[in-house]
Amino acid sequence: MPPQHVAVLGGGLTGLSSAFHLSRRYPSTQITLIERQKRLGGWVRSERVVLPGTTTSVLLEAGPRTLRPHGKSVLELIHLLNLRDEVITVPKSATAAKARFLYVPKMYGDKIEGMQTLPSSIVSLLGSPLFPTLLQAVVGEFFGRRNRPPDVLDESVDAFLTRRFGESFARIFGSALVHGIYAADSRQLSTRAAFPSLWEAEERGGGSVVRGFLRKKAPVEDDYELGNMLDVMKDVSVYSFRDGIQTLTNALESYLVARDNVRILRETNVSLLEKTGDTCKLSSSHVVSALPLAALQSISSVFIPHLTANPMSTVDVVNLVFRAPPSEIHPEGFGYLIPRPPTGYAGCRILGVVFDSCSLHEQDKPNVEDYYHKSEYTKVTVMLGGPYGRGEWTVPGILDEMEVHLGRRPPRPVYWQHHEGRIPTPTPGHFTRMKEVVGDNIFIIGSGVGGVSVVDCVFAGREVYL
Ligand SMILES: C=Cc1c2[nH]c(c1C)Cc1[nH]c(c(CCC(=O)O)c1C)Cc1[nH]c(c(C)c1CCC(=O)O)Cc1[nH]c(c(C)c1C=C)C2
């Protein structure tokens, strides 16, 4: 028998997804979604800005901005919430999808330096200056012996990649990848938590990750309601929505507001185990916590060390809008990532820059054909901080850095805005620690527990079965 009442804590993407799926799956259960702030959606925040003195509007994202088409949990929401017509896609063949860059500062003293295009095909790999480093790493890994000690149950991404692919590969490619996803130091991040597919591939490949990826995985049965979404996403590299990723959280909110079995409490604090002054004491028999783990600890009267074991990375997200076409600002492509400096985190605090106009120009009004040469405005997002720690930054300082990276000085932006994002860094052992945090009828989900992507958060909300 499903319970009479479930409380879902946290109105970010995971909490919204959980309330959505629970309310459909258990129509006779009363669901209360409780959020501390007035606004739902958490870090997903899309804002349409009319540029000062113009009728042009650009869509800016504070958090995630693009989605990958293989994430069925989100495709299902698009189908069920009827958002198909809002979707904008970037085909795999587009330069914006294929050209991804890595900027290796000259002072790093590596053989690879400057702006490098990451190969997107075998042909582009052959002509790439990255070819010798990548070839050596991949071939060496393929033929390399199993080298994981049997007692190692988890290790940092840096340790894993160094062990299998060598130090340069781990530092240059591994650290940059981790910057772009976790805004974290790859020496702190757990491989099993952050990239379980790497760990599994090593096991499947008898000790070699490359051999593991070449071996087919058994297909997994699932029950997603997808309509024609797989056809829509055929040959798509990434996608978003005309009005940004917040389209998803807005649609979830509207759905929940209209449901008879859902109540949303905003600007409400909650106490799990104790009642104090102005907090709402939970009377539900079942609780789904989609809160950051430290926030869950702070409302619990019992100290659970595992909930505060992982640090959070704070990333400064700075959206810049220039009055010039993208062709005058940056190369055509997705953007660039910067690896960890060999001497530690000091100096330029930029983790990477996203060329938003290239993949998301359809969001802006008016939308211009041949946007790369003809658009009047260019939007980019600069990501700073993370493992560099909190520090001062200024827009002129960012432009100085971009000038070094791009070999040309961007003009003064006509508009800019800043948001702060916080991403959990699961450290080695996270996987085991999470298995140990269990409670009666409490489901602990969200980016602090599973993956941090939009797809992972929606999936975690979907997978709560009472
Ligand atoms: C806003 C800052 C974010 C940084 N990481 C994330 C956010 C929201 C979360 C994230 N980013 C990516 C993934 C992988 C999943 C995927 O869909 O591929 C996750 C979980 C990849 C990614 N990184 C950047 C972009 C534009 C994307 C595509 C997905 C997205 O739109 O977030 C750029 C980027 N993100 C961060 C940095 C430092 C950075 C640098 C260029 C941190």
The ligand as a MOL file (V3000), in Angstrom:
LIG
                    3D

  0  0  0     0  0            999 V3000
M  V30 BEGIN CTAB
M  V30 COUNTS 42 46 0 0 0
M  V30 BEGIN ATOM
M  V30 1 C 27.6360 26.3790 -14.9790 0
M  V30 2 C 28.6590 25.6210 -14.6050 0
M  V30 3 C 28.6830 24.1730 -14.6050 0
M  V30 4 C 29.8670 23.4250 -14.5550 0
M  V30 5 N 29.5580 22.1360 -14.6030 0
M  V30 6 C 28.2210 21.9650 -14.6470 0
M  V30 7 C 27.6320 23.2440 -14.6590 0
M  V30 8 C 26.1670 23.4900 -14.7280 0
M  V30 9 C 27.5710 20.6500 -14.7310 0
M  V30 10 C 27.9790 19.8960 -15.9510 0
M  V30 11 N 28.6250 20.3870 -17.0430 0
M  V30 12 C 28.8070 19.3740 -17.9440 0
M  V30 13 C 28.2950 18.1950 -17.3980 0
M  V30 14 C 28.3640 16.8300 -18.0630 0
M  V30 15 C 27.0510 16.3660 -18.5220 0
M  V30 16 C 26.7640 16.7070 -19.9300 0
M  V30 17 O 25.6200 17.0670 -20.2160 0
M  V30 18 O 27.6360 16.5700 -20.7820 0
M  V30 19 C 27.7820 18.5130 -16.1530 0
M  V30 20 C 27.1530 17.5880 -15.1740 0
M  V30 21 C 29.4670 19.4980 -19.2620 0
M  V30 22 C 29.5610 20.9110 -19.6820 0
M  V30 23 N 30.5180 21.7560 -19.2310 0
M  V30 24 C 30.3430 22.9790 -19.8000 0
M  V30 25 C 29.1840 22.9070 -20.6410 0
M  V30 26 C 28.6190 24.0310 -21.4210 0
M  V30 27 C 28.7120 21.6050 -20.5610 0
M  V30 28 C 27.5120 21.0310 -21.2240 0
M  V30 29 C 26.4030 20.9050 -20.2040 0
M  V30 30 C 26.0210 22.2190 -19.5540 0
M  V30 31 O 25.4650 23.0780 -20.2070 0
M  V30 32 O 26.3440 22.3920 -18.3660 0
M  V30 33 C 31.1900 24.1730 -19.5400 0
M  V30 34 C 31.6440 24.3210 -18.1270 0
M  V30 35 N 30.9420 23.9670 -17.0450 0
M  V30 36 C 31.6600 24.2400 -15.9070 0
M  V30 37 C 32.8830 24.8000 -16.2940 0
M  V30 38 C 33.9650 25.2500 -15.3540 0
M  V30 39 C 32.8650 24.8710 -17.6680 0
M  V30 40 C 33.9310 25.4290 -18.4810 0
M  V30 41 C 33.8920 25.7290 -19.7320 0
M  V30 42 C 31.2160 23.9710 -14.5340 0
M  V30 END ATOM
M  V30 BEGIN BOND
M  V30 1 2 1 2
M  V30 2 1 2 3
M  V30 3 2 3 4
M  V30 4 1 3 7
M  V30 5 1 4 5
M  V30 6 1 4 42
M  V30 7 1 5 6
M  V30 8 2 6 7
M  V30 9 1 6 9
M  V30 10 1 7 8
M  V30 11 1 9 10
M  V30 12 1 10 11
M  V30 13 2 10 19
M  V30 14 1 11 12
M  V30 15 2 12 13
M  V30 16 1 12 21
M  V30 17 1 13 14
M  V30 18 1 13 19
M  V30 19 1 14 15
M  V30 20 1 15 16
M  V30 21 2 16 17
M  V30 22 1 16 18
M  V30 23 1 19 20
M  V30 24 1 21 22
M  V30 25 1 22 23
M  V30 26 2 22 27
M  V30 27 1 23 24
M  V30 28 2 24 25
M  V30 29 1 24 33
M  V30 30 1 25 26
M  V30 31 1 25 27
M  V30 32 1 27 28
M  V30 33 1 28 29
M  V30 34 1 29 30
M  V30 35 2 30 31
M  V30 36 1 30 32
M  V30 37 1 33 34
M  V30 38 1 34 35
M  V30 39 2 34 39
M  V30 40 1 35 36
M  V30 41 2 36 37
M  V30 42 1 36 42
M  V30 43 1 37 38
M  V30 44 1 37 39
M  V30 45 1 39 40
M  V30 46 2 40 41
M  V30 END BOND
M  V30 END CTAB
M  END
